Amino acid sequence: MTVSPGPRTDVDADLVEALRREDPEAAEQLVDRFGDRVYRLAQRITGVKEDAEEAAQDALWTAARKIGTFKGESAFGSWIYRIAANAAYQKLRTRRGKAREVALDDVLPTLDGDGRHFEPMADWSERVDERALTGELREVLERAIGGLPPDYRTALVMHDVEGLSNPDIAETLGISLPAVKSRVHRSRLWVRKQLSEYLGADRRG
């Protein structure tokens, strides 16, 4: 007879219960346990220290105030990450204004009249591990991500950097799953193009 596994215990169940009981030390425990991680996520999305600090504070305050809405259907940490990502996303949108679309012309190689690559992308994949380029590549990568519109930047950071699932991203941003996949894919194309151009110029130099 196969025995089905019991319900999985959330590693933060103690903190959740403390917040529900409104224990005096619960808010401080929340900050101690998630403050740094929430700030790093907000920093990656906004790219601005002040915005990241405000977004992190907003997220932690919201999590404590709305703990009653946490149903336990996902891990508490994932729930907080969604709140933090949304807070950072709103900061980014407010600062940058209305998001623009990433045009395919901006992310794909130039094509000639016959539909062939006129200026093929350099094959940078074999060079990304060269130690001499690691530091510079990181800067190029951060600039490339920073150059994305808010909608795309947030989706890419949540998916590729933080490892959140497409459904979680869709719920956080209030968009469809196909939209999440499209934003992540086009963002990757953009970043790949920036890295290719950098490595191509480095090789020619």
Sequence and secondary structure as in RCSB ss.txt:
>XXXX:A:sequence
MTVSPGPRTDVDADLVEALRREDPEAAEQLVDRFGDRVYRLAQRITGVKEDAEEAAQDALWTAARKIGTFKGESA
FGSWIYRIAANAAYQKLRTRRGKAREVALDDVLPTLDGDGRHFEPMADWSERVDERALTGELREVLERAIGGLPP
DYRTALVMHDVEGLSNPDIAETLGISLPAVKSRVHRSRLWVRKQLSEYLGADRRG
>XXXX:A:secstr
          TTHHHHHHHHTT TTHHHHHHHHHHHHHHHHHHHHH  HHHHHHHHHHHHHHHHHTGGG  SSS 
HHHHHHHHHHHHHHHHHHHHH S     HHHHS  B TTSSBSS     TTTTT HHHHHHHHHHHHHHHHTS H
HHHHHHIIIIIS   HHHHHHHHT  HHHHHHHHHHHHHHHHHHHHHHHHHHHH 
